[in-house]
Amino acid sequence: MKKTNIKGYKIDFATNTLTMNYKFASAAKQYGSAEYELIKQIQSDFPILKIITKAGRNITTARPTKRMTYANMERYIKVYDNADELLEIFYKVKEMSKTLISPYKYVYDWFVSQFPKYKELPEKIEAKLRITPVAAPDIENYKSKLDKAS
């Protein structure tokens, strides 16, 4: 049997299985293709192999924080009448987060506690949109870069 550079399959003799991905399986269904010839040769050499086709990439749901960047947080905060006060807290929280291993998580946790319904459009009542500022999360609950160094 000549050596080929065909990828997408794996033979496991311990379990007597031939595992191939969905692209390889699709190509092997084409009569006369290199993949077809390879499968035909493998089956003639090892007739007891069980053939398994793996599905493609798993479909996952989008992360809820996918588009929640610092710039988008800032843009959302600017909607409120007391935006100056909220932005000041936002910048302090960002500054405090710089010593942490995961600064984004700290800022995001503050943002979600400050604006629990941020995914919905804010409602304006009498043309005023205000929110009471919430304190930053306790920094002791987060891993610090200094902890990692020691």
N, C-alpha and C positions, 0 to 999 in steps of 0.2 A: 504494500500500500504506500503510495507516494505521500510525502509530507505536504500538508496544506496550511494556509494561514486563515482558515475559517474559524471564527469565534462564535460563541453563543451556545455551546453545549458542554456538558461535563458527564463523564462516566464514573459511577461509583460502584466498584466491584464488591464492596462489603455489603451493600444493600441490593445489588443487581439492578441498578436503575440508570437510565440515560435521561438526564435532565437537560432540557433546552429552553431557551427563552422564546418569547412569542415571535420575534423577528426571524430567528433561525427556523422555527417551525413553519412559518409562513413561506420562507424560501424553500424549505424541504418539500413542500407540497407541489412545487413547480417541477414537472417532469423534465429530467435532463440537467437540472441545475447542479452545481457542485455540492450543495447541501443535500440534495436528493441522493446523489451518488454516494456521498459519505454515509448517510443513514442506511442506505441499502447495503453497503459494505459492512457496517457495524452490525446490522441485524443478521447478516449471513455468518459473520464470525462469532457473534454472541446471541443466539436465538432466544435465550432466556431473559434478556434484559427487558425490564419494564420501562416504557417511555412515559415521561412526565413533561408537560409543557407548563412553564411558569408564566403567569400573567405579567403584563407590563407594569409600569410604575403605579404605585398606589396613589389614589386621588385623596388628597388631604384638604381639610378646610383651611381657609386663610387665617393667619394669626390675627387676633383682635387688635394688636398693636402695630400692624403692618405699616400704616400710613401715619401713625401718631408720632411724628418727629417733634423735636423741640420747636421748630419753626411753626408747625401746625398747632402745637399747644399754645404758643404765643399768639398766633392769629385768633384762636378761639377765645383766649382771655381778653383780647382787645375789644370784643363785642360788648363787654360789660361797662357800665358807667363808672364803676370804681376800678377800672383797668389799671390805673397807675399803682394803686395799692396792691392789687393782685400780681402785677408784673414784678413789683419790688420783692414780694415774697417768692415768686417763681425764680427770680435771679439768685436769691439767697439759697433756695433749695438746690439749685443747680451748682452753686459754689460749694455748698456743704457736701454734695454727692461726689466731688472730685477725689476724696480720700477713700472712697469705697471701691470694692472690686467690680461691682455692677452699678455704676452711677445712674444709668438710664432707668433701671428698675426702681431706684429710690425716687427719682423725679416722677416717673410714671405713677408710682403708688400715691404720691402726694396729689398729683393731678386728678387721679380717679377719686380720691377721697374728697377733694375740693369740688369736683364737678362729676358727681355720680351718674348724671344723665347726659354726659357729653355727646353720646351718639345721637341724641334727639336734638331737634332745633330748639333753642331756648325761647321761652314765651316772654313777650314784652307785656308788662302790665302798666298801663298809663304811661307809655313811652319811656319807662325807667326799667332798667335791667340791672339789678344789684344782687350781689351774693356776699354772704358773710365769709371772710377768710378763715381757712382751717389751718391749724398748726401743722408743721412738717412732721412726718413720721419719726419715731424715735430712732435715732441713728445707731443705737446700740443693738438693734435687731438685725443689722446688716453687717456683712463681713467687710472688714477694712483691709486696705492694701498693706497697712502696717502690721496687721495680724498675720498676713501671709509671709511677710519678710522674716518674722521671728520664729 
